[in-house]
Amino acid sequence: MRKVTSRPIRWLVNPHWHGDHTHGNAVYRRAFPGLEIVGARPNAHFISLNQARFPRSVLADSSQLRRQLANHERLLARGADSAGKPLTEAERRLLAGVIEEERVWLREFAAVEVAAPSVLFGGVHRIDLGGTTVELRDWGRANSPAE
């Protein structure tokens, strides 16, 4: 059996500005003191903006998620689908699970904190992982802005 040694996590890389890559930044930063969040310089503004703006839009009273949750809660309370057909027990359980998942999403979005990259680079950036070097490259415009 191979011995596994754990090293403190020091680097988190944001490959681009989308929330599925950045909305957990603050959670990781709290969990791993000294963590450096690395991102391409042109993305920094978009990351900060998206971390602040998108959760607010999801949490707004008029958001699609809140409207969808309210509709699902009405259907479950009524015990019938939108056509008036009674829900089976399996459909009730499924709908209750969907409602709980939507509530979890709202709680998670409410907890998102802005944590922009602390290390910005243009072109190429190298990270030493204790004997292994990882090279990050900003390949230019694609899913994100570029310099």
Phi, psi and omega in degrees: 000135181276136178282131179255125176253135180262136176247150177296142178283126184246336187234139170230127183252126172264101183293332172200185194273355183296146185302328180292350177251347189230338187293347176265003184309310184295324179297313179295320181298321177291319184288332185232086180304139181087000180298135174255128177260122187251135176206155176294137184311316182295344181272342188306311181296317181296322179296310180299315181297314182292322179294329179275319189277312188298312178301321178299321181291324178290325183277347181302146181305329184265010184293156178302318181296317179294320178296318179296316178299313179300319178297315179296320179296321177297315180299316180294317179296322180285332180076020181215155178282183184294341177268000179091359179287128180302140178282139174285168178299321178296319179293323177298314180298316179298313181296320177298321178294320178297317180299315180297320178298317179296322177294322177298316179303315180297318178297318181293318179294326178294337183268354182295130177243148177287123176215087182286163177304142178263344177236117180249144180218159172233146179076258184232141176223133181251139177239130177268121179257038179075057180107344176241129179258130176253133180252120176262139180231138170267105185277002180099186185300130175201263179271001183214167176290168179219161177278000000 
